[in-house]
Amino acid sequence: MQQPKILDELRAMSARVGKNILLVQGAGGNSSLKDGDVLWVKASGTWLADAEHKDIFVPVALSAARAALARGDERVPLAPGATTTLRGSIETALHALMPHRVVLHVHSVNTIAWAARTDAGEDFARRLQGLSWHRLGYHHPGLPLAQAVSAAIAQSPVDVLILGNHGLVVGAETCAEAEALVSEVEERLALPLRTAPPGNEKALAGICENTDYRLPGDPRCHGIATDRYCRAIATSGSLYPDHVVFLGPGLPILDQDERLQDMIARTKSEGLPPPVALLVHGIGSLIRKDASAGAEPMLSCLALVTSRLPLNAEIVYLSAENEQRLLNWDAERYRQQLTASR
């Protein structure tokens, strides 16, 4: 199927946004462009950062996708003539129902830090004043989220959507306008970064010696363990879907007087898989050597989000039911598989 020239603009914008870890981490986030009755949307499991050198966009039949959404069907048909084996993004339905020509969905760390709070209503209203925006609570990605968005935009036109415990969606006429709108929201929602003590990499190297674990490449990840407030947040639950998908629920912690081998043995005896990543109390973070390419960016994201949450924030976590629904979802397993083979 022939690709329209304007798709190059979406590729360039997507690659820029995808390389900014404050906006997108790993396979997270998605973008789309409507061209007549075709919706070009990022393929599930691909990375926005790869948009200019990989074919990551899938052509979807727009009117058929909207009709499927109206009858509660998550199966989204490809456009006539499309031959790709890739699937459209998990959020294809959301992109289809938004009336804007260009839709951009990011997992902005500033937005997540706000959208994981129950006490930020007045701040949102003040900071986003003048924009056409709406805030939603948490909804399972895919059809449930799309249905919630559909109900919201039926009430009044919306260019900016704040998704509870999830991220940010903007709609605009052009790629440049969508990117600029994300930048404006980011500037309005910017939060100060709390500086964490550095990790003790020498001690971490000793702890993970002769194990299946290693130090993360991003030293910021250690702040989750060395800052007591970040540590408390990270070990109390899951803040957003991609954390659950790529790192597992919550984040376990290794006490300083406990051997890593003993912790892993105990985990296995409980019938649980070894954690993808873990914290060493007051020392730093570790990640499995065989972790997927999408796992470490999620650890960095957690450090960036928790260090932006104010000390007096009232935080809401995903429920155990939310976590299990994500972990048992075929669409997310597919995304994990593609990310693992990147």
N, C-alpha and C positions, 0 to 999 in steps of 0.2 A: 504493500500500500504506500502510495506516495506521501511523503511528509511535507507539510506546508513550510514555507521559508520562515514564517513567523515563529516556528518552533525553536529556531536558533536563539531567539530572545529568551525563551523559557529555559533553554539549556544553560545559557550564560548566567542568568539570574539565579537559577537553582544551584549551579556550581559555586557561585560566590557565597550564597547563604549556607550551603551545605558544608563549606569549609570553615565556618565560624562556629566554634564549639559552644559559644554562648547562645546560639540559636538552634543548632542541630547537632545531635550526637549519633554517630554511626548510621544505622539504617533508619533512624527516626525522621519524622517530618515528611511532607509530600507537597507537590505542586501540580498545577494543571492549567490547561489552556483550552478554551472552547473555540472551535473553528467550524462554523456551520452546525451540522448535526453530529459532529465528532468531538468527543472530549479526549484530549491527550493528557493522560494522568500518569504520574510516576508509578512504576511497577512495584509491587510488593516485594520487600526484601532487598531492593536496590538502594544505592546511596545517592543522595542529591549531589554530594561532592564529585561523583563520577559523571555527572550529566553531560559534560562536554567531550568525553572520550569513550563513553559507553552508551549503548542504545537503551535507555532506561524508561522511555515513555511508551505507554500502551494506548492504542486508539480504541475508544469505547463508543458505542452507539448511544448518543446523549438522550434522545427522546425515549428510547427503550429502557435506558437506565432509570430515568425519572418514573416511567410507568412501573418498573419493577419495585422501586422504592414505595410508590403509592399503594401497592398491594402487599407490602411487607416482605419482599423477596430480595435476599442479599446477592443473588446470582446476577452479575452484571454482564450483558452480552457485549462482545467485541464488535467493532464497526465492520460492515461488509467489506470483504477483501483483506482483512487483517490476518496475518499468518503467524504472529508471535506465539511462543509457548509460555510467555510470562503472564502473570495475573496482574490485574489492576490493583492499586493500593487498597489496603483494608478500608481506607476512608474514601473510596471512589464515590459512594453514594452521597457523602457530604459535598464533595466537589461538584457532583452533578446537579444537586438541588440549589446550590448557591447561584444566584442570578448573574454574578459578575463574570466577565470574560476570563479573568485570571484569578485563581485562588491559591493562596500560599498558607500552608500549615506548618508551624515550627514548634519545637519544644524549648522555647526560650527559658533560660534558667531564671531570669527575673520574673517572667509571667508565672512559672510554676511556683516560685517562692511566694508569690501573692495568692495564687489560686489554690494553694494547699492550706489556706488559713480560713477560719470562720469569723475573724474579727476585722476583715479588711474592707467591708462594704463602703464605708464613708470615704476611705482613702481612694478606692477605685473611682467613686463618683467625682471626687475632686481632681484626681490626676488625669482622668480621661474625659473631662468636661470638654464639650465641643465636638467630640467624635461621635459617630453613629455606632454605638457599641452595645453589647449585651453580655451578661455573665451567666453561665450555666453551671449547675452542680456537676458532679462526676456522673458520666454515663459510659457504659461499656463501649469500646470502639466499634466501628462498623455501623450496622443498622440501628441499634438503640441510640447511638450518638446522633446519627443522621436524622432520625425521627424527632429527637429533641431540638435539633437545629431547625428542622422544618417548622416545628410549632413556633419557635422563637421568631423566625423571619416572617411568618405569616402575620404576626402581631404588628410589626413595623420593619422598615428597611434597616439592615444592619451591615456595616462594613467591617466591624471588628468583633470577634467572638473570643471571650475568655472562657476556656474550658477547665472546669474544676479538676484539680489534680491531673492535669494533662498538658495544657499548652495554649497556643494562640493560633487563631485562624483569621486571615484578612482576605477581603475581596476587592478587586479594582478592575479598571478597564484595560490597563497595560501592565506589563511586567515591572517597568520602572516605577509605576505608581504603587504596586503591591509591595515592592521592596522598600520604597520610601515610607509607606504606612507602617510596616514592621519596624523600621528604624525609629519612627516617631513614637510608637507605642513603647518600644524599648527605652527610649530616652525618658518618657514620662513615668515609666514603672521602674526605673533604675534604682537599685538598692545598694547601700554601702557594703563592701566586702569585709567580713571579720577576718583578721589575720590569725592563722593558726600556727602553733609552734611547729618547727620542721620535724620530719620523721627521723628516726634513728635508723638509718639504712644499714649500718654495720650490724646492729642488733637484729634487724629483720633478716639479713642475709644468713646469720647464724641460726635463726629460728626455722627458716625454710630449707636449710641445707639437707640434702638427701630426701627431699619430699617432692611432691608434684606441684609445689607452689613457687612463685617468684615475686620479685618486687614489681609493681606497676611502673610503666615508663614515665608516667606523669607524676611528678613529686607532689602535686597538689592533692592527690588522692590520700596522702598520709594525714592531711588535716582532719579527715573524718574521724580518725582515731585519736589524734593528739589534742584536738579542741573538745573539751568536755561537753559543750552544748551540741556541737555537730554530732558527737558520738551518741549522745542521748537521743537525738532525733533519728539517726540512722538505725539504731537498734530497737526503736519502738514500733516500727512498721514500715510499710511501703508507701511512697509518696506519689508515684505515677506509674502508668502501665509498663513502659519500656524497662524500668528497673526490674519489675517482676519477670518479664519475658527473658531478659538477658543475664540477670544476676540471681534471680530467685527471690522469694518473699523476704522482706527485711534484710538484715545483714548480721551474721553471727559475730560474736566477739570472743577472742582468746585472752583469758586473763594472763597476767605476766608470770604467774607461778604454774601455768599449765603448759604441757608439751603439745606442740601441734599434732604430732603423731597420735597422742592419746585422744585429742579432740576428734580427729578424723575417724579413729577406731570406734569411738563412742557413737559418732554419727552413723556409721555403717551398721553398728549393732542395733540401732533404732530403725533400720530399714530405710534410711534417708541417703540421698546421694551426697558426696562431698561438696561443700559449698563452692560456688564459682569464685567468690571473693570473701574475704573476712577481715576483721579488724583485730589488731593486737593492741590491747588497752594502753593508751598513752605513748605508743611507739610508732605505729603506722599501719599501712594496709598491705595485704597480700592478695594475689590473684592466681588462679590455676594456670599452669603452663599450657594446658590444652584449651583454654578459654577461647571462645569465638572472637572474631575481629570486632564484633559488636559489643563485647562485654566491657572491655576497658574504657571505652568512651562513656559508658553508663556509670562507671565508678567515678570518672572525672566529673560527670554531670552531678552526681550526688554530692561531691565535694563543693561544687560551685553553687548548688541550691542551698544546702544546709548552712553554708557560710554566709548566706544572704538573709536567712530568716532571723528576724530580731529576737532578742532574748525573751520578750514578753508575748510573742506570737502564740495564738491559739491554733494549734495544728490539727488537721483532720487527715487520717490515713485511709488507704483502701481497706475495705473489710476483707476478712478471710474468704468470704464468698466471691468478692471481686477478684482476689488473687487466684483462686482455683478456677474461676471461669476463664481467666487469661491463660493459665497454664494448660488447661485442657482444650483449648481452642485450636482447631486444625489450621486456621488461617495464620495463627502466630507460630505454630510449628513449622509451617511452610516458610515463613519469613526468617526463622532461625536457621533453617537449612540453607537458604540462599546466602545469608550472611556468613555462615560457616565456610562456604565454598568461595567467598570473595577472594 
